[in-house]
Amino acid sequence: MKRAEQMYEGKAKKVYATDDDSLCIVSYKDDATAFNGKKKGTIEGKGVVNNKMSNYLMSLMEKEGIPTHFVEELSDRDTLVKKVEIIPLEVIVRNVAAGSFSKRFGVEEGTRLLTPTLEFCYKCDQLDDPMCNEYHIIACGWATREDLDRITELTFRVNDFLCRFFAGISVDLIDFKIEFGKTPDGTILLADEISPDTCRLWDAKTHEKLDKDRFRRDLGNVEGAYQEMMKRIFG
């Protein structure tokens, strides 16, 4: 598949057009950001880890009947995906209290929640991705009621799958952020990525953080955490 002009560059990825209008190429960078871009840095090899991990997990979820944008891994950093219009929502699932959830509600980090929680944030760096509810989303036209019902269904299926998968490699899935997109015919697909950038991942026994929190909180050994996730997933 031939790469054409660059369509978009985000904090962690570049997106290129191809000679097929229904497909594009996502190229993963080593750039790292936190706090909606306020903290910036580089995590060597991160792009390779995120690309390969996300592709592998999405390919497994496809087999579980969860539709994704994944088509084909082209190289260590580049992947062919279905072109979608991203729904401007961050969809967050929390299984264990951590990060902003703990700060907002005064729940000690590491407390397992009685049930997984679902949160929505409006994707807008200038506004610091504000939390929103379903009424806000429908009123502002970011998604319809039908869209939200489908997104909610798929999100909890993703959570069930990922919890089982990570438990199999002795990792607890604390929380994660996903995004969805729409194809021209209106089909909703899981898009973006699933990686240590977008998931909180703790070692099941030691609770060592194996994700971007090591960068956010200046914990050190950031590259080592990403490589440890690669090792556990791929051997």
BELMO-V71737 format. One record per residue. N is the residue number from 1. PSI is psi in degrees with one decimal (none if undefined). OMEGA is omega in radians with two decimals (* if undefined). Layout:
BEGIN
<<N:PSI:OMEGA> <N:PSI:OMEGA>>
END
This chain:
BEGIN
<<1:127.8:-3.06> <2:129.6:3.09> <3:133.3:3.11> <4:-146.6:-3.02> <5:153.6:3.08> <6:129.5:-3.13> <7:-30.1:-2.95> <8:145.9:2.97> <9:121.8:3.10> <10:-165.2:-3.09> <11:-29.6:-3.04> <12:-9.8:-3.03> <13:156.5:2.93> <14:147.8:3.13> <15:130.7:-3.10> <16:145.5:2.98> <17:163.9:3.05> <18:-178.2:3.10> <19:4.8:3.03> <20:117.1:-3.06> <21:-18.1:-3.10> <22:-1.5:-3.07> <23:153.2:3.02> <24:170.3:-3.12> <25:128.4:3.06> <26:129.9:3.14> <27:122.4:-3.04> <28:134.8:-3.12> <29:166.9:3.03> <30:-1.6:3.12> <31:140.4:3.12> <32:137.4:3.06> <33:159.1:3.05> <34:162.3:3.11> <35:50.7:3.12> <36:44.0:3.02> <37:-1.8:-3.12> <38:-32.4:3.07> <39:131.0:-3.08> <40:150.2:3.10> <41:-164.9:3.12> <42:136.9:3.03> <43:106.6:-3.04> <44:127.8:3.10> <45:-1.6:-3.09> <46:-41.3:-3.11> <47:-39.4:3.12> <48:-45.9:3.14> <49:-49.8:-3.07> <50:-39.8:3.13> <51:-53.7:-3.05> <52:-41.0:-3.14> <53:-45.5:-3.12> <54:-43.5:-3.14> <55:-43.5:-3.12> <56:-46.7:-3.12> <57:-39.5:3.13> <58:-36.3:3.10> <59:-37.2:3.08> <60:-39.7:-3.13> <61:-33.7:3.05> <62:-40.4:3.13> <63:-21.5:3.09> <64:3.4:3.12> <65:14.9:3.09> <66:113.9:-3.06> <67:133.3:-3.14> <68:172.7:3.12> <69:-4.8:-3.05> <70:134.0:3.07> <71:-57.2:-3.05> <72:136.8:3.02> <73:123.7:-3.07> <74:-31.5:-3.13> <75:-175.4:-3.13> <76:-29.8:-3.07> <77:-14.2:-3.01> <78:138.0:3.14> <79:138.8:3.06> <80:128.3:-3.11> <81:160.2:3.03> <82:136.7:3.12> <83:127.2:3.13> <84:159.1:2.95> <85:114.5:-3.07> <86:129.7:3.01> <87:127.5:-2.95> <88:53.9:-3.14> <89:136.3:2.87> <90:128.0:-3.11> <91:117.7:-2.98> <92:129.7:3.04> <93:134.0:3.12> <94:123.6:3.06> <95:-27.8:-3.11> <96:141.0:3.14> <97:131.8:3.10> <98:164.5:3.01> <99:-134.2:-3.05> <100:-29.0:3.11> <101:-46.0:-3.14> <102:-39.5:-3.13> <103:-41.5:-3.08> <104:-41.5:-2.97> <105:0.4:3.09> <106:27.3:3.11> <107:126.8:-3.06> <108:133.2:3.12> <109:134.3:-3.12> <110:-5.7:3.11> <111:121.8:3.11> <112:129.2:-3.11> <113:152.2:-3.10> <114:-26.1:3.09> <115:149.8:3.07> <116:140.3:3.10> <117:151.9:3.13> <118:129.1:3.11> <119:150.2:3.03> <120:140.9:2.98> <121:141.1:3.08> <122:125.2:-3.09> <123:100.1:3.12> <124:102.1:-3.10> <125:-38.0:-3.10> <126:-28.8:3.13> <127:8.4:-3.10> <128:39.1:3.05> <129:65.5:-3.05> <130:144.3:3.01> <131:145.5:3.12> <132:161.9:3.08> <133:-179.7:-3.05> <134:-32.7:3.11> <135:-44.2:3.10> <136:-45.0:-3.06> <137:-46.9:-3.12> <138:-41.3:-3.11> <139:-35.0:-3.11> <140:-5.7:3.09> <141:18.4:3.13> <142:-27.6:3.09> <143:158.9:3.10> <144:169.9:3.07> <145:-42.1:3.14> <146:-41.3:3.09> <147:-47.3:-3.08> <148:-38.1:3.10> <149:-42.9:3.13> <150:-42.3:3.12> <151:-43.2:3.14> <152:-46.0:3.12> <153:-50.2:-3.10> <154:-38.4:-3.10> <155:-43.8:3.14> <156:-29.3:3.03> <157:-39.7:3.07> <158:-44.6:3.14> <159:-45.8:3.13> <160:-46.0:-3.13> <161:-49.8:-3.07> <162:-38.1:3.10> <163:-44.4:3.12> <164:-43.7:-3.11> <165:-50.4:-3.08> <166:-33.6:3.08> <167:-32.2:3.14> <168:-16.0:3.09> <169:26.7:3.04> <170:42.4:3.09> <171:135.7:3.04> <172:129.5:3.06> <173:104.2:-3.07> <174:-53.4:3.07> <175:170.2:3.10> <176:159.8:3.09> <177:133.7:3.03> <178:165.0:3.09> <179:155.6:3.14> <180:153.8:3.08> <181:164.4:3.12> <182:134.6:3.00> <183:167.8:-3.14> <184:-28.0:3.13> <185:5.3:3.06> <186:2.4:3.12> <187:132.9:3.13> <188:127.6:-3.12> <189:146.4:2.94> <190:127.8:-3.08> <191:-160.7:3.12> <192:-123.8:-3.06> <193:164.2:2.99> <194:111.7:-2.94> <195:177.3:3.03> <196:-13.8:3.02> <197:-33.6:-2.96> <198:-2.8:3.13> <199:144.2:2.87> <200:122.4:-3.05> <201:119.3:-3.14> <202:141.7:3.00> <203:133.0:-3.01> <204:-26.8:-3.10> <205:-48.7:-3.04> <206:-15.8:-3.06> <207:17.8:3.04> <208:136.6:-3.12> <209:128.4:-3.09> <210:44.8:-3.00> <211:-170.0:-3.04> <212:-11.2:3.03> <213:-27.5:3.11> <214:-32.3:3.05> <215:-46.9:-3.11> <216:-42.9:-2.97> <217:9.7:3.12> <218:47.7:-3.11> <219:-12.0:-3.13> <220:170.1:3.12> <221:42.4:-3.11> <222:-50.2:3.13> <223:-38.6:-3.14> <224:-37.2:3.13> <225:-43.2:3.12> <226:-42.4:3.13> <227:-32.5:3.09> <228:-39.0:3.09> <229:-39.7:3.07> <230:-45.2:-3.10> <231:-42.9:-3.11> <232:-36.6:-3.10> <233:-44.4:-2.99> <234:-10.3:3.11> <235:none:*>>
END
